[in-house]
């Protein structure tokens, strides 16, 4: 969700697209330009945890932080900064008012005022006592927060409060060219750029999302693994020799737990062979689709071909009717079952892996041997298209006749 929202604020939500998506049910001010992206310049990706950056800006400007994380009241957000709880946000009950006129209301927490009311310097000590005594009443916690701590208590409290007292220098870290990256890519770039201050282990870490999948089957992220390794390897080769790594740790689902999977960075020959093979496979799908090769169809069908092993391994592609039904509705039979859910997750894994590859290729300086790769990935749709639900797929993809024609051409081209 986070990368999709970030991408949409940067590149999707202007007045024209909002009105189209809302089907004219949302009123916008006439002064708003159709083509302008009003949130693009103020939507910023920052390295590490966002909390300290939000706290720094709230302290600097006296603004409110809109969040569901109440921990932000423990940061130093200054005498005028506040926290507005996102889950409490709602339109005021003004019967008959137009949506543009109805005021928003929400719960706002002002930590400086709360601390003053409780007779405390700040809320950190109160939070520390709550952690130690979770079942105590507020009056008792306030009393404990005013007592002097012993040597061991002082040491424990110092450790507890450390993450909330990081200086403003942490909030000023910036990564070159990272402002339009997916959050996961941004974090990977940051780990390369800030090796001296990073707390992580021996190798960079990449955390993959938990997909809606069948946990009794092999993790859906196994599909698209080669594209992620290709992206990591290309990006790693673009770094100065002293800042390269031999491995990257991916964290993925394994059964019902999250496990680390250490991946080897590959060499230039492997990279070149994989790029050539990828471009060739995509050309096959594009040729088989013919006039039906819109970007959404092309990439989703390409992902299915990847999952089914291109006829050389695994299972052959489905027959025409279930193939068309899955592309249009997200299931192959009469209704959705776990096999369909898992297949959808596998498709998403391939497409998101290609998105990772596309962004990491953008960091390479060896443009000549990357031109075809960059051009090929340029048509990869944004996340709100790549990750569409089965309800959004309806009537968007291939008719049964067009699906049958694709399968016929595809089998001919892959013999």
C-alpha positions as CSV (number, residue, x, y, z in Angstrom):
1,X,0.0,0.0,0.0
2,X,2.7,2.5,1.0
3,X,4.6,2.4,-2.4
4,X,1.3,2.6,-4.3
5,X,0.2,5.7,-2.3
6,X,3.6,7.3,-2.7
7,X,3.7,6.7,-6.5
8,X,0.1,7.9,-6.9
9,X,0.8,11.2,-5.0
10,X,3.9,11.7,-7.2
11,X,2.5,10.8,-10.6
12,X,-1.2,10.0,-10.6
13,X,-3.4,12.3,-8.5
14,X,-4.1,15.4,-10.4
15,X,-7.6,16.9,-10.7
16,X,-8.4,15.2,-13.9
17,X,-7.5,11.7,-12.6
18,X,-9.3,12.3,-9.3
19,X,-12.5,13.3,-11.0
20,X,-12.3,10.3,-13.3
21,X,-11.7,7.8,-10.5
22,X,-14.4,9.4,-8.3
23,X,-16.9,9.5,-11.2
24,X,-17.7,13.1,-10.4
25,X,-18.9,12.3,-6.9
26,X,-16.2,14.3,-5.4
27,X,-16.2,18.1,-5.6
28,X,-12.9,19.9,-6.1
29,X,-12.2,23.6,-6.1
30,X,-12.4,25.2,-9.6
31,X,-9.0,26.8,-9.0
32,X,-7.3,23.5,-9.0
33,X,-5.6,22.9,-12.4
34,X,-6.5,19.7,-14.3
35,X,-2.9,18.6,-15.0
36,X,-1.1,19.8,-11.9
37,X,0.1,17.3,-9.3
38,X,-0.3,19.3,-6.1
39,X,1.3,16.7,-3.8
40,X,4.3,15.8,-5.9
41,X,6.8,18.3,-4.5
42,X,5.8,17.7,-0.9
43,X,5.8,13.9,-1.0
44,X,9.3,12.9,0.1
45,X,10.9,9.5,0.6
46,X,13.4,9.5,3.5
47,X,15.9,6.9,4.6
48,X,15.4,4.7,7.7
49,X,12.4,5.2,9.9
50,X,10.1,8.2,9.1
51,X,9.4,9.0,12.8
52,X,12.5,11.1,13.4
53,X,12.0,13.1,10.2
54,X,8.3,13.8,11.0
55,X,9.2,14.8,14.6
56,X,12.0,17.1,13.3
57,X,9.6,18.9,10.9
58,X,6.8,19.1,13.5
59,X,9.2,20.8,15.9
60,X,10.6,23.1,13.2
61,X,7.2,24.2,12.0
62,X,4.7,23.5,14.8
63,X,2.7,21.3,12.5
64,X,0.6,18.2,13.2
65,X,1.7,14.7,12.3
66,X,-1.1,12.6,10.8
67,X,-0.4,9.0,11.8
68,X,-1.7,5.8,13.5
69,X,1.5,5.5,15.5
70,X,0.9,7.1,18.9
71,X,4.6,6.6,19.7
72,X,5.3,9.9,17.9
73,X,4.1,11.8,21.0
74,X,7.3,10.5,22.7
75,X,9.6,12.3,20.2
76,X,10.6,15.8,20.7
77,X,8.1,17.6,18.5
78,X,8.5,21.0,20.2
79,X,6.0,23.1,22.2
80,X,3.6,23.5,19.3
81,X,3.8,20.2,17.5
82,X,1.0,17.6,17.8
83,X,-0.1,14.2,16.6
84,X,-3.4,13.6,14.8
85,X,-4.6,10.0,14.9
86,X,-5.3,8.8,11.4
87,X,-7.9,6.2,12.4
88,X,-9.9,8.8,14.2
89,X,-10.3,11.0,11.1
90,X,-13.9,11.4,9.8
91,X,-16.2,13.8,8.2
92,X,-18.3,15.8,10.6
93,X,-22.0,14.9,10.7
94,X,-23.4,17.8,8.7
95,X,-26.5,16.6,7.1
96,X,-27.1,18.0,3.6
97,X,-23.7,19.7,3.3
98,X,-21.7,19.2,0.2
99,X,-18.6,17.0,0.7
100,X,-16.3,20.0,-0.1
101,X,-17.9,22.0,2.8
102,X,-18.1,19.2,5.4
103,X,-15.4,19.7,8.0
104,X,-13.0,16.9,9.1
105,X,-12.7,16.0,12.7
106,X,-10.1,13.9,14.5
107,X,-8.4,13.2,17.8
108,X,-5.4,15.5,18.3
109,X,-2.7,14.8,20.9
110,X,-0.5,17.7,22.1
111,X,2.4,16.1,24.1
112,X,3.7,19.4,25.6
113,X,0.3,20.3,27.0
114,X,-0.2,16.7,28.3
115,X,3.2,16.7,30.0
116,X,2.5,20.1,31.6
117,X,-0.8,18.8,32.9
118,X,0.8,15.8,34.5
119,X,3.6,17.9,36.0
120,X,6.3,16.1,33.9
121,X,9.1,17.5,31.7
122,X,7.9,15.2,28.8
123,X,6.0,11.9,28.3
124,X,9.0,9.7,27.9
125,X,9.3,8.7,31.6
126,X,5.5,8.1,31.7
127,X,5.8,5.7,28.7
128,X,8.7,3.9,30.4
129,X,6.7,3.3,33.6
130,X,3.8,2.1,31.5
131,X,6.1,-0.4,29.8
132,X,7.2,-1.7,33.3
133,X,3.7,-1.5,34.8
134,X,1.2,-2.1,32.0
135,X,-1.7,-2.7,34.4
136,X,-1.3,0.3,36.6
137,X,-3.7,3.3,36.6
138,X,-2.7,6.6,35.1
139,X,-2.4,8.3,38.5
140,X,0.0,5.6,39.7
141,X,2.1,5.9,36.5
142,X,2.4,9.6,37.0
143,X,3.5,9.2,40.5
144,X,6.2,6.6,39.5
145,X,7.3,8.9,36.7
146,X,8.1,11.7,39.2
147,X,10.3,9.4,41.4
148,X,14.1,9.3,41.1
149,X,15.5,6.2,39.4
150,X,18.3,4.2,40.8
151,X,21.5,3.4,38.9
152,X,20.1,0.3,37.1
153,X,16.8,2.1,36.5
154,X,18.6,5.0,35.0
155,X,20.6,2.8,32.7
156,X,17.4,1.0,31.5
157,X,15.6,4.2,31.0
158,X,18.4,5.6,29.0
159,X,18.3,2.6,26.7
160,X,14.5,2.9,26.4
161,X,14.6,6.6,25.5
162,X,17.5,6.5,23.1
163,X,15.4,6.0,19.9
164,X,13.2,9.0,20.8
165,X,16.1,11.4,21.3
166,X,18.1,11.0,18.1
167,X,19.4,14.4,16.9
168,X,18.2,16.4,14.0
169,X,21.2,15.4,12.0
170,X,19.5,12.0,11.4
171,X,16.5,13.8,10.0
172,X,18.7,15.5,7.3
173,X,20.1,12.4,5.7
174,X,19.3,12.4,2.0
175,X,20.1,9.9,-0.8
176,X,20.9,11.1,-4.2
177,X,18.2,10.3,-6.9
178,X,16.1,8.4,-4.3
179,X,13.1,10.7,-4.3
180,X,11.0,8.7,-6.8
181,X,11.9,5.2,-5.6
182,X,9.8,2.5,-4.1
183,X,10.3,2.5,-0.3
184,X,12.0,-0.9,-0.4
185,X,14.4,0.3,-3.1
186,X,15.1,3.5,-1.2
187,X,16.0,1.5,1.9
188,X,18.4,-0.7,-0.1
189,X,20.1,2.4,-1.7
190,X,20.4,3.9,1.8
191,X,22.1,0.8,3.1
192,X,24.7,1.1,0.4
193,X,25.2,4.8,0.8
194,X,25.3,4.9,4.6
195,X,27.3,1.8,5.5
196,X,29.2,3.6,8.3
197,X,26.1,4.4,10.3
198,X,23.8,1.5,9.5
199,X,23.0,-0.9,12.4
200,X,22.2,-3.9,10.2
201,X,24.5,-6.9,9.8
202,X,27.0,-8.1,7.4
203,X,25.0,-7.7,4.2
204,X,22.2,-5.3,3.0
205,X,18.7,-6.4,3.9
206,X,15.6,-6.4,1.7
207,X,12.2,-7.1,3.2
208,X,9.5,-8.5,0.8
209,X,5.8,-7.9,1.5
210,X,3.6,-10.6,2.9
211,X,1.4,-11.6,0.0
212,X,-2.2,-12.9,0.2
213,X,-1.2,-16.5,-0.7
214,X,-1.5,-20.1,0.4
215,X,1.0,-20.6,3.2
216,X,1.0,-24.3,2.7
217,X,2.6,-23.9,-0.7
218,X,6.0,-22.7,-1.8
219,X,6.4,-18.9,-1.2
220,X,5.0,-16.9,-4.1
221,X,8.2,-14.8,-4.1
222,X,10.1,-17.7,-5.5
223,X,8.6,-16.5,-8.7
224,X,10.5,-13.5,-9.9
225,X,13.6,-14.4,-7.8
226,X,15.9,-14.3,-10.9
227,X,14.7,-10.7,-11.7
228,X,15.4,-9.5,-8.2
229,X,18.9,-11.1,-8.2
230,X,19.5,-9.4,-11.6
231,X,18.5,-6.1,-10.2
232,X,20.6,-6.5,-7.1
233,X,23.6,-7.5,-9.2
234,X,23.2,-4.6,-11.7
235,X,22.9,-2.1,-8.9
236,X,25.8,-3.6,-6.9
237,X,28.0,-3.4,-10.0
238,X,27.1,0.3,-10.4
239,X,28.6,1.1,-6.9
240,X,32.3,1.9,-6.4
241,X,34.4,-1.3,-5.7
242,X,34.9,-0.4,-2.1
243,X,31.1,-0.2,-1.5
244,X,30.0,-3.4,-3.1
245,X,28.8,-6.6,-1.4
246,X,28.9,-10.3,-2.3
247,X,25.5,-11.1,-0.9
248,X,22.1,-9.6,-0.1
249,X,19.8,-10.9,2.6
250,X,16.1,-11.2,1.6
251,X,13.5,-11.7,4.2
252,X,10.5,-13.7,3.0
253,X,7.7,-16.0,4.1
254,X,8.8,-19.6,4.6
255,X,5.8,-21.7,5.8
256,X,4.2,-19.6,8.5
257,X,7.3,-17.8,9.5
258,X,9.6,-15.1,8.1
259,X,13.0,-16.4,7.2
260,X,16.3,-14.9,5.8
261,X,17.4,-16.0,2.4
262,X,21.0,-15.0,1.5
263,X,21.4,-14.4,-2.2
264,X,24.7,-14.3,-4.1
265,X,25.5,-11.2,-6.2
266,X,26.2,-12.4,-9.8
267,X,28.9,-11.4,-12.2
268,X,28.8,-9.5,-15.5
269,X,28.5,-12.5,-17.8
270,X,25.5,-13.8,-15.9
271,X,23.9,-10.4,-15.9
272,X,24.4,-10.1,-19.7
273,X,22.9,-13.5,-20.3
274,X,19.9,-12.9,-18.1
275,X,19.1,-9.6,-19.7
276,X,19.3,-11.1,-23.2
277,X,17.0,-14.0,-22.2
278,X,14.5,-11.7,-20.5
279,X,14.2,-9.4,-23.6
280,X,13.8,-12.4,-25.9
281,X,11.0,-13.9,-23.7
282,X,9.1,-10.6,-23.6
283,X,9.3,-10.3,-27.4
284,X,7.7,-13.8,-27.7
285,X,4.7,-12.7,-25.6
286,X,4.4,-9.4,-27.4
287,X,4.4,-11.2,-30.8
288,X,1.9,-13.8,-29.7
289,X,-0.5,-11.1,-28.4
290,X,-0.3,-9.1,-31.6
291,X,-2.8,-6.2,-31.7
292,X,-4.0,-7.1,-28.2
293,X,-0.6,-6.2,-26.7
294,X,-1.6,-3.4,-24.3
295,X,0.7,-2.9,-21.4
296,X,-1.6,-4.3,-18.7
297,X,-2.3,-7.5,-20.8
298,X,1.3,-7.9,-21.9
299,X,2.9,-7.8,-18.4
300,X,0.3,-9.9,-16.7
301,X,0.4,-12.6,-19.4
302,X,4.2,-12.5,-19.3
303,X,4.1,-13.1,-15.6
304,X,1.9,-16.2,-16.1
305,X,4.3,-17.5,-18.7
306,X,7.1,-17.1,-16.2
307,X,5.1,-19.0,-13.6
308,X,4.2,-21.9,-15.9
309,X,7.8,-22.3,-17.1
310,X,7.4,-21.3,-20.8
311,X,6.4,-24.9,-21.6
312,X,9.8,-26.2,-20.8
313,X,9.2,-27.0,-17.2
314,X,6.4,-27.1,-14.7
315,X,2.9,-27.2,-16.1
316,X,1.7,-26.2,-19.6
317,X,-0.3,-23.0,-19.8
318,X,-4.0,-23.5,-19.0
319,X,-6.6,-24.2,-21.7
320,X,-8.3,-21.2,-23.4
321,X,-11.4,-20.9,-21.3
322,X,-9.8,-21.0,-17.8
323,X,-6.9,-18.9,-19.1
324,X,-9.3,-16.1,-20.3
325,X,-11.4,-16.4,-17.1
326,X,-8.4,-16.0,-14.8
327,X,-7.2,-12.9,-16.8
328,X,-10.6,-11.3,-16.5
329,X,-11.9,-12.4,-13.1
330,X,-8.9,-13.8,-11.1
331,X,-10.2,-17.4,-11.0
332,X,-10.2,-20.4,-13.5
333,X,-13.1,-22.4,-12.3
334,X,-16.6,-21.4,-11.3
335,X,-15.4,-19.6,-8.2
336,X,-12.3,-18.5,-6.4
337,X,-10.3,-21.2,-4.6
338,X,-6.8,-21.3,-2.9
339,X,-5.1,-22.3,-6.1
340,X,-6.4,-19.1,-7.8
341,X,-5.4,-16.9,-4.8
342,X,-1.9,-18.4,-4.8
343,X,-1.6,-17.9,-8.6
344,X,-2.6,-14.3,-8.2
345,X,0.1,-13.8,-5.6
346,X,2.7,-15.5,-7.9
347,X,1.7,-13.0,-10.7
348,X,2.1,-10.1,-8.2
349,X,5.5,-11.4,-7.1
350,X,6.8,-11.6,-10.7
351,X,5.5,-8.1,-11.5
352,X,6.8,-6.5,-8.3
353,X,10.2,-8.2,-8.9
354,X,10.2,-6.6,-12.4
355,X,9.4,-3.2,-10.7
356,X,12.4,-3.7,-8.4
357,X,14.6,-4.6,-11.4
358,X,13.4,-1.5,-13.4
359,X,14.3,0.9,-10.5
360,X,17.6,-0.7,-9.8
361,X,18.6,-0.6,-13.5
362,X,18.0,3.2,-13.3
363,X,21.1,3.5,-11.1
364,X,23.6,2.0,-13.6
365,X,26.1,4.2,-15.4
366,X,26.9,1.7,-18.2
367,X,24.1,2.9,-20.4
368,X,25.1,1.4,-23.7
369,X,24.6,-2.3,-22.7
370,X,21.5,-1.4,-20.7
371,X,19.5,0.5,-23.3
372,X,17.4,-2.4,-24.5
373,X,16.7,-3.4,-20.9
374,X,15.7,0.2,-19.9
375,X,13.5,0.6,-23.0
376,X,11.8,-2.8,-22.4
377,X,11.0,-2.0,-18.7
378,X,9.8,1.5,-19.5
379,X,6.3,0.2,-20.3
380,X,5.9,-1.5,-16.9
381,X,2.7,-0.1,-15.5
382,X,2.4,1.7,-12.1
383,X,1.5,-0.3,-9.0
384,X,-2.2,0.6,-9.0
385,X,-2.3,-1.3,-12.4
386,X,0.2,-4.0,-11.6
387,X,-1.5,-5.0,-8.4
388,X,-5.2,-4.7,-9.4
389,X,-7.7,-6.9,-7.5
390,X,-9.7,-9.5,-9.4
391,X,-12.7,-7.1,-9.1
392,X,-10.8,-4.5,-11.0
393,X,-9.7,-7.0,-13.7
394,X,-13.2,-7.7,-14.9
395,X,-13.8,-7.0,-18.6
396,X,-10.3,-5.5,-18.9
397,X,-8.3,-8.3,-20.5
398,X,-8.7,-10.9,-23.3
399,X,-11.9,-12.3,-24.6
400,X,-12.0,-16.1,-24.9
401,X,-11.4,-15.8,-28.7
402,X,-8.4,-13.5,-28.2
403,X,-7.0,-15.7,-25.5
404,X,-7.3,-18.8,-27.7
405,X,-5.4,-16.9,-30.5
406,X,-2.7,-15.9,-28.1
407,X,-2.2,-19.5,-26.9
408,X,-2.0,-20.8,-30.4
409,X,0.6,-18.3,-31.5
410,X,2.5,-18.7,-28.2
411,X,2.8,-22.5,-28.6
412,X,4.1,-22.0,-32.2
413,X,6.7,-19.5,-31.1
414,X,8.0,-21.5,-28.1
415,X,8.4,-24.9,-30.0
